Amino acid sequence: MTAVALCVVLTPLAQAGVCEIGKKVQPISHWQQVDDAALQKRWCRVSSLAGLHRMDVDKYQDKGWHSVARASQQALDACTGELRQLKGLLEARSLAPPQCPE
């Protein structure tokens, strides 16, 4: 296995359970303090990441890479949890989740 392939396989495992791999997780209190535009931008970012993780779960399961698929599922679960929290913050501001660009 090449170093690049090994890195691709191990990177999701290294940060399993984190929605945005390579980024420090911001507590919900951080997002309570940002303006509406930043909150909506985060919603779109997390929505996009959730879609990518969902595709990764399927892709890695199809390849039989179960540990990587499991890590991708944990990242997807983290995104789903963050989306739930962000939705609550948006609703508290009387905002609907934004329509995000594809």
C-alpha positions, 0 to 999 in steps of 0.5 A: 500500500502506498503512503498516500493510500495509507494516509487516505485510509487512516485519516478518517480513523484518526478523527472518528466521531468528528464531523469536520476532519482536521478542524477543532470541534467548536462547542455549541456555545461558540455558535450561540454567539455568532451572527445569523450569517455565520450560523447559516454558513456553518449549517451549509458546511455541516450539511455538505460534510454529512453528504460526503460522509454518507457517500464514504460509508457506502463506498467503503462498505462496498469495498469491504473496508469495514473499519474505515466505513465505521469511522465514516459512520461516526463522522456522519453521526457527529455531523447529524448531531451538530445539525440537530444543535444548529437547527435548534439555534436557528429556530431560537432565532426564528430562522429556518435552515438555509437553502444551501448551494449544491 
